[in-house]
Amino acid sequence: MRRLKNKASRIPRLRRNTARDAPRIVFRLFLRAAAIVSSVQVALVAVLMAIDAMRRRRSKPAGGFPRSDYSPIDLKESDDQAKLYSYGDAVYADMLADIERAEHTIMVESFIWKDDDVGKRFVQALERKARQGVKVYAIFDEFANLVVPAEFKRFPDTIHTLRFRPLPTPLSLLDYRTYFRDHRKLLIVDAAVGYVGGFNIGDLYASGSWRDTHLRIEGGEARELENAFVDFWNDYRGSNLPELVQDPGRNWRPTTTLHRNDSSLRVFPIRNVYLEAIDRAERHIYITQAYFVPDKALRAALKDAAGRGVDVQVLLPWHSNHVVADWLGRRWFGDLLNSGVRIFRYRDIMIHSKTATIDSVWSTIGTANIDRFSLFGNFEVNMEVYDAAMAGQMEQMFALDKTNASELTREEWMRRPIAAKVTERILESLAPVV
């Protein structure tokens, strides 16, 4: 009897202990589940990358793609002249020509700067102008160029070079801003000519296996690009590099506005620019994106536009150079297609453009992708242009690109394999980090 009483007296205590341990048990189960999901995601990413690598080896990109030259445009209500580029050979030739004409300053900023023929030609041109007395400043992202030989990245001393943010230190790992990159691509010559767009510097981007878009601005708006460069330089130059002082003379311009995403300031206007422009659309929206992983608000804006009768078309590479980004974007295709958004798949060639044009009035050309890293993290620059002639050329460019694309129908998408649907679901939670 005494033994039974002692056993009965312990039951309430065991229940109390179990109640106290419940949150700890749940937390442990959560950690285990998260670890399992993460392991599956890592394994799946590795498989996708291996399959993509085999696909690339089997099918080399065909040389060439539909392209056209675009005449310079005198922007209305402005002293600026704008010119579009859709292939690397043309934009590099004009960039190098403008560098050769420089008299005072040259500022170059590139996310990727390859150690190949094109990359060396740019360094040689900059060094030659520096020896002539032109002040030359160059920026490239250190992390994006990890595979570039260190010897090449040591530019001549005559070129003031900012290698942006090496890998985070142990202490800085706790600051999320250290993970974001300088994804901008700029060239400014004498504060009179400026370039912005998707082209990095390298042989690959000059060839016929890479489709991209760049914009050249000649006139007062080049000072806005210079201002973006100067601000970035002064923020990250370090004590070994000179401080830059921009000459006065910036003006308000009704046709062009430069927007900058800056993770250090936690300022990300480019996403809002897209949302506002999409919300105002009445006739058509044409978007070209290298990596298209729209968040909930952007998806809602596009669906709402399609629902009110706007012709919404999105052009993207079916196989980009980042296979995980491709799969993350596809998770939302069904939702967009069901709402009337049209999706076009660029064939064979990587299309790396970050552009949009709306209602034959508004356009944007820049460096920002429609994904989490570009819109909420990386340093990015987009030019917003209100000009009918520019929008007309953007529409021509979009129509030409579609001749090398096939439309993805809702019926075709619904018939995709079960394995593809499962893959999209498993990877879905990675969207915020891509």
C-alpha positions as CSV (number, residue, x, y, z in Angstrom):
1,M,0.0,0.0,0.0
2,R,2.8,2.4,0.9
3,R,4.4,1.8,-2.5
4,L,1.2,2.6,-4.3
5,K,0.8,5.8,-2.3
6,N,4.3,6.9,-3.2
7,K,3.7,6.2,-6.9
8,A,0.4,8.2,-6.8
9,S,2.1,11.1,-5.1
10,R,4.7,11.4,-8.0
11,I,2.1,11.6,-10.8
12,P,1.2,15.4,-10.4
13,R,4.9,16.2,-10.2
14,L,5.6,14.3,-13.5
15,R,2.7,16.1,-15.1
16,R,4.1,19.5,-14.0
17,N,7.5,18.6,-15.4
18,T,6.0,17.4,-18.7
19,A,4.1,20.7,-19.0
20,R,7.3,22.7,-18.4
21,D,9.3,20.6,-20.9
22,A,6.6,20.9,-23.6
23,P,8.0,24.1,-25.2
24,R,11.5,22.7,-25.1
25,I,10.3,19.6,-26.8
26,V,8.4,21.5,-29.5
27,F,11.4,23.7,-30.1
28,R,13.7,20.7,-30.5
29,L,11.2,19.1,-32.9
30,F,11.1,22.4,-34.8
31,L,14.9,22.5,-35.1
32,R,15.0,18.9,-36.3
33,A,12.3,19.6,-38.9
34,A,14.1,22.7,-40.1
35,A,17.4,20.8,-40.3
36,I,15.7,18.1,-42.4
37,V,14.1,20.6,-44.7
38,S,17.4,22.5,-45.1
39,S,19.2,19.3,-45.9
40,V,16.7,18.4,-48.5
41,Q,16.9,21.8,-50.0
42,V,20.7,21.8,-50.1
43,A,20.7,18.3,-51.7
44,L,18.0,19.4,-54.3
45,V,20.0,22.6,-55.2
46,A,23.1,20.4,-55.7
47,V,21.2,18.1,-58.0
48,L,19.7,21.0,-60.0
49,M,23.1,22.6,-60.4
50,A,24.6,19.3,-61.6
51,I,21.8,18.7,-64.1
52,D,22.1,22.3,-65.3
53,A,25.9,21.9,-65.8
54,M,25.3,18.8,-67.8
55,R,22.7,20.6,-69.9
56,R,25.1,23.4,-70.7
57,R,27.8,20.9,-71.7
58,R,25.4,19.1,-74.0
59,S,23.9,22.2,-75.7
60,K,26.3,25.1,-76.2
61,P,24.4,28.4,-76.7
62,A,23.9,29.1,-80.4
63,G,25.8,32.1,-81.7
64,G,23.7,35.2,-82.3
65,F,20.3,36.4,-81.5
66,P,17.8,38.9,-83.1
67,R,19.2,42.3,-82.5
68,S,19.0,45.8,-83.9
69,D,20.8,49.1,-83.6
70,Y,18.9,52.0,-82.1
71,S,19.3,55.6,-83.0
72,P,20.1,58.2,-80.4
73,I,17.0,60.1,-79.0
74,D,16.8,63.7,-78.0
75,L,14.7,63.5,-74.9
76,K,11.9,66.0,-74.7
77,E,12.0,68.9,-72.2
78,S,15.7,68.1,-71.6
79,D,19.1,68.7,-73.0
80,D,19.9,65.0,-72.7
81,Q,20.4,62.5,-75.6
82,A,19.8,58.8,-74.9
83,K,20.9,55.7,-76.8
84,L,19.9,52.1,-76.2
85,Y,22.2,49.1,-76.7
86,S,21.1,45.4,-77.0
87,Y,24.5,43.7,-77.6
88,G,27.9,43.9,-76.0
89,D,30.1,44.6,-79.0
90,A,28.3,47.9,-79.7
91,V,28.2,49.2,-76.2
92,Y,31.8,48.3,-75.4
93,A,33.0,50.1,-78.6
94,D,31.2,53.3,-77.6
95,M,32.3,53.1,-74.0
96,L,35.9,52.7,-75.0
97,A,35.5,55.6,-77.5
98,D,34.1,57.8,-74.8
99,I,37.0,56.8,-72.5
100,E,39.4,57.7,-75.2
101,R,37.8,61.2,-75.6
102,A,38.0,61.9,-71.8
103,E,39.7,65.1,-70.7
104,H,39.1,65.3,-67.0
105,T,37.6,62.3,-65.2
106,I,36.6,58.7,-65.8
107,M,34.6,56.7,-63.4
108,V,33.9,53.0,-63.9
109,E,31.9,50.7,-61.7
110,S,31.3,47.0,-62.6
111,F,29.9,44.1,-60.6
112,I,32.0,41.6,-62.6
113,W,35.2,42.6,-64.3
114,K,36.8,39.6,-66.2
115,D,40.5,39.1,-66.8
116,D,39.9,38.4,-70.5
117,D,40.4,40.4,-73.7
118,V,37.6,42.8,-73.0
119,G,38.5,43.3,-69.4
120,K,42.1,43.9,-70.3
121,R,41.2,46.4,-73.0
122,F,39.3,48.5,-70.5
123,V,42.2,48.4,-68.0
124,Q,44.6,49.4,-70.7
125,A,42.4,52.2,-71.9
126,L,42.0,53.6,-68.4
127,E,45.7,53.3,-67.7
128,R,46.5,55.2,-70.9
129,K,44.2,58.0,-70.1
130,A,45.5,58.2,-66.5
131,R,49.1,58.6,-67.9
132,Q,47.7,61.5,-69.9
133,G,46.6,63.3,-66.8
134,V,42.9,62.2,-66.6
135,K,41.8,61.3,-63.1
136,V,40.6,57.7,-63.3
137,Y,38.5,55.9,-60.6
138,A,37.4,52.2,-60.8
139,I,35.1,50.1,-58.6
140,F,34.4,46.4,-58.7
141,D,32.8,43.9,-56.3
142,E,35.4,41.7,-54.6
143,F,33.1,38.8,-53.9
144,A,31.7,38.7,-57.5
145,N,35.3,38.5,-58.8
146,L,36.6,35.8,-56.5
147,V,37.5,33.6,-59.4
148,V,39.3,36.4,-61.2
149,P,43.1,36.1,-60.7
150,A,44.5,38.3,-57.9
151,E,47.2,39.7,-60.2
152,F,44.6,41.1,-62.7
153,K,42.7,42.7,-59.9
154,R,45.7,44.8,-58.9
155,F,45.1,47.6,-61.3
156,P,48.0,50.0,-62.1
157,D,48.6,52.6,-59.4
158,T,47.6,55.3,-61.8
159,I,44.0,54.0,-61.6
160,H,42.4,54.7,-58.2
161,T,40.7,51.4,-57.5
162,L,38.1,50.5,-54.9
163,R,37.6,46.7,-54.4
164,F,34.3,46.7,-52.7
165,R,33.9,44.8,-49.4
166,P,35.8,41.5,-49.3
167,L,34.3,38.5,-47.5
168,P,32.7,39.5,-44.2
169,T,34.9,39.3,-41.1
170,P,33.7,37.1,-38.2
171,L,32.3,40.1,-36.3
172,S,30.5,41.6,-39.4
173,L,28.7,38.3,-40.0
174,L,26.1,39.5,-37.6
175,D,25.3,42.5,-39.8
176,Y,23.1,41.4,-42.7
177,R,24.2,44.3,-44.8
178,T,27.7,42.8,-45.2
179,Y,26.1,40.1,-47.4
180,F,24.9,42.4,-50.1
181,R,26.9,43.3,-53.1
182,D,27.7,46.2,-55.4
183,H,25.7,45.1,-58.3
184,R,25.9,48.4,-60.2
185,K,27.4,48.9,-63.7
186,L,28.3,52.5,-64.5
187,L,30.6,54.5,-66.6
188,I,30.8,58.3,-66.4
189,V,33.2,60.4,-68.5
190,D,33.8,64.1,-67.7
191,A,30.4,64.4,-66.0
192,A,28.9,64.7,-69.5
193,V,28.4,61.1,-70.7
194,G,27.1,58.2,-68.6
195,Y,26.2,54.6,-69.1
196,V,24.0,52.3,-67.0
197,G,22.4,48.9,-67.5
198,G,23.0,45.2,-67.2
199,F,26.3,44.7,-69.0
200,N,29.3,43.7,-66.9
201,I,32.8,43.8,-68.4
202,G,34.0,40.6,-70.1
203,D,34.3,38.6,-73.3
204,L,31.2,36.6,-72.5
205,Y,29.0,39.6,-72.5
206,A,30.4,40.9,-75.8
207,S,29.6,37.7,-77.6
208,G,26.5,36.5,-79.5
209,S,25.6,34.2,-76.6
210,W,24.6,37.0,-74.2
211,R,21.6,39.4,-74.6
212,D,21.6,42.5,-72.4
213,T,20.5,46.1,-72.3
214,H,22.4,49.3,-71.6
215,L,21.6,53.0,-71.8
216,R,23.9,55.8,-72.7
217,I,23.0,59.3,-71.5
218,E,24.7,62.4,-72.8
219,G,23.9,65.7,-71.1
220,G,23.0,66.9,-67.6
221,E,21.6,63.6,-66.5
222,A,25.1,62.1,-66.6
223,R,25.7,64.2,-63.5
224,E,23.2,62.1,-61.6
225,L,25.2,58.9,-62.5
226,E,28.3,60.7,-61.4
227,N,26.6,61.7,-58.1
228,A,25.7,58.0,-57.5
229,F,29.3,57.0,-58.1
230,V,30.8,59.8,-55.9
231,D,28.5,59.0,-53.0
232,F,29.4,55.3,-53.1
233,W,33.1,56.0,-53.5
234,N,33.2,58.3,-50.5
235,D,31.3,55.9,-48.3
236,Y,33.6,52.9,-49.0
237,R,36.9,54.3,-50.2
238,G,39.0,53.9,-47.1
239,S,41.9,56.2,-46.1
240,N,44.1,55.0,-48.9
241,L,41.9,56.5,-51.6
242,P,41.1,60.2,-52.3
243,E,37.8,61.7,-51.5
244,L,35.8,62.9,-54.5
245,V,34.0,66.2,-54.6
246,Q,31.3,66.7,-57.3
247,D,31.1,70.0,-59.1
248,P,27.7,71.8,-58.7
249,G,25.3,71.9,-61.6
250,R,22.8,69.2,-61.0
251,N,19.3,70.1,-62.2
252,W,15.7,68.8,-61.8
253,R,14.7,67.0,-65.1
254,P,11.1,66.1,-65.8
255,T,12.0,63.3,-68.2
256,T,14.6,61.3,-66.2
257,T,15.0,60.2,-62.6
258,L,17.8,58.1,-61.2
259,H,16.9,55.7,-58.4
260,R,19.4,54.0,-56.1
261,N,19.0,51.0,-53.8
262,D,21.4,51.4,-50.9
263,S,21.6,48.6,-48.2
264,S,23.8,50.7,-45.9
265,L,21.1,53.4,-45.7
266,R,18.3,50.8,-45.9
267,V,16.8,52.7,-48.8
268,F,15.2,50.7,-51.6
269,P,13.2,52.9,-54.0
270,I,13.4,50.8,-57.2
271,R,10.7,48.4,-56.0
272,N,8.3,51.3,-55.3
273,V,9.0,52.7,-58.7
274,Y,7.9,49.4,-60.3
275,L,4.8,49.3,-58.0
276,E,3.7,52.8,-58.8
277,A,4.3,52.4,-62.6
278,I,2.4,49.1,-62.7
279,D,-0.5,50.7,-60.7
280,R,-0.8,53.5,-63.3
281,A,-0.7,51.3,-66.3
282,E,-3.8,51.4,-68.6
283,R,-2.8,49.7,-71.8
284,H,0.3,47.5,-71.6
285,I,3.2,46.5,-69.4
286,Y,6.3,44.8,-71.0
287,I,8.9,43.6,-68.5
288,T,12.2,41.9,-69.4
289,Q,14.1,40.3,-66.5
290,A,17.1,38.0,-66.1
291,Y,15.9,36.7,-62.7
292,F,12.2,37.1,-62.0
293,V,11.2,36.2,-58.4
294,P,8.5,38.8,-57.6
295,D,7.3,39.2,-54.0
296,K,3.7,39.2,-52.9
297,A,3.1,42.9,-53.6
298,L,4.6,42.8,-57.1
299,R,2.6,39.7,-58.0
300,A,-0.5,41.3,-56.7
301,A,0.2,44.5,-58.7
302,L,0.7,42.5,-61.9
303,K,-2.4,40.4,-61.4
304,D,-4.5,43.5,-60.6
305,A,-3.2,45.2,-63.8
306,A,-4.1,42.1,-65.9
307,G,-7.5,42.0,-64.2
308,R,-8.4,45.5,-65.3
309,G,-7.5,44.8,-68.9
310,V,-3.9,45.8,-69.1
311,D,-1.8,43.6,-71.5
312,V,0.9,42.3,-69.0
313,Q,3.8,40.5,-70.6
314,V,6.9,39.2,-68.9
315,L,10.0,38.0,-70.9
316,L,12.7,36.0,-69.2
317,P,15.3,33.3,-69.9
318,W,13.9,29.8,-69.6
319,H,17.4,28.7,-68.6
320,S,19.4,31.5,-67.0
321,N,22.9,31.2,-65.6
322,H,21.4,30.8,-62.1
323,V,19.3,27.7,-62.1
324,V,18.0,28.1,-58.5
325,A,16.6,31.6,-59.4
326,D,14.8,30.0,-62.3
327,W,13.1,27.4,-60.2
328,L,12.1,29.9,-57.5
329,G,10.4,32.2,-60.0
330,R,8.5,29.3,-61.5
331,R,6.7,28.7,-58.2
332,W,4.4,31.6,-59.0
333,F,3.9,31.1,-62.8
334,G,0.5,29.3,-62.3
335,D,-0.8,32.1,-60.2
336,L,0.2,34.8,-62.7
337,L,-1.0,32.8,-65.7
338,N,-4.4,32.2,-64.1
339,S,-4.7,36.0,-63.6
340,G,-4.0,36.8,-67.3
341,V,-0.3,37.6,-67.1
342,R,1.5,36.4,-70.2
343,I,5.0,34.8,-69.8
344,F,7.5,34.4,-72.7
345,R,10.6,32.2,-72.5
346,Y,13.7,33.4,-74.3
347,R,15.3,30.6,-76.2
348,D,18.9,29.3,-76.3
349,I,20.6,32.6,-75.2
350,M,20.9,34.1,-71.8
351,I,18.9,37.4,-71.6
352,H,20.3,39.5,-68.7
353,S,18.3,42.7,-69.2
354,K,16.6,44.5,-66.4
355,T,14.0,46.7,-68.2
356,A,10.4,47.6,-68.5
357,T,8.2,49.9,-70.5
358,I,4.6,50.9,-69.9
359,D,1.8,52.6,-72.0
360,S,4.3,54.0,-74.6
361,V,5.3,56.6,-72.0
362,W,7.3,55.2,-69.2
363,S,10.5,53.1,-69.2
364,T,13.2,51.9,-66.9
365,I,16.7,50.6,-67.7
366,G,19.1,49.6,-65.0
367,T,20.9,47.0,-62.9
368,A,18.1,45.7,-60.5
369,N,16.5,42.3,-61.0
370,I,13.0,41.6,-59.7
371,D,14.1,39.4,-56.8
372,R,14.7,39.8,-53.1
373,F,18.5,40.5,-53.3
374,S,18.2,43.3,-55.8
375,L,15.0,45.0,-54.4
376,F,15.9,44.7,-50.7
377,G,19.6,44.3,-50.5
378,N,22.2,44.9,-53.2
379,F,23.4,48.3,-54.3
380,E,21.5,49.0,-57.5
381,V,20.9,51.8,-60.0
382,N,17.9,52.2,-62.3
383,M,17.1,55.1,-64.7
384,E,13.4,56.0,-65.0
385,V,12.5,57.7,-68.3
386,Y,9.3,59.5,-69.3
387,D,9.6,59.9,-73.1
388,A,7.4,58.5,-75.9
389,A,10.3,58.1,-78.3
390,M,12.3,56.1,-75.8
391,A,9.3,54.0,-74.9
392,G,8.8,53.4,-78.6
393,Q,12.3,52.0,-79.0
394,M,11.8,49.9,-75.9
395,E,8.7,48.4,-77.4
396,Q,10.5,47.6,-80.6
397,M,13.2,45.9,-78.6
398,F,10.7,43.9,-76.7
399,A,8.9,42.8,-79.9
400,L,12.2,41.8,-81.5
401,D,13.2,39.7,-78.4
402,K,9.8,37.9,-78.6
403,T,10.8,36.6,-82.0
404,N,13.3,34.4,-80.2
405,A,10.8,33.4,-77.4
406,S,7.9,31.1,-77.0
407,E,4.8,31.9,-74.9
408,L,4.1,29.7,-71.9
409,T,0.4,28.8,-71.9
410,R,-1.6,28.0,-68.8
411,E,-2.5,24.6,-70.2
412,E,1.2,23.7,-70.8
413,W,2.2,24.9,-67.4
414,M,-0.5,22.8,-65.7
415,R,0.8,19.7,-67.5
416,R,4.3,20.0,-66.1
417,P,5.6,16.9,-64.3
418,I,4.8,16.2,-60.6
419,A,8.5,16.2,-59.8
420,A,8.7,19.8,-61.0
421,K,5.8,20.8,-58.8
422,V,7.4,19.1,-55.8
423,T,10.7,20.8,-56.5
424,E,9.1,24.2,-56.6
425,R,7.4,23.6,-53.3
426,I,10.5,22.4,-51.5
427,L,12.6,25.4,-52.7
428,E,9.9,28.0,-52.1
429,S,11.2,29.2,-48.7
430,L,14.6,30.1,-50.3
431,A,13.0,33.0,-52.2
432,P,13.9,35.6,-49.5
433,V,17.6,34.9,-49.9
434,V,17.8,34.9,-53.7
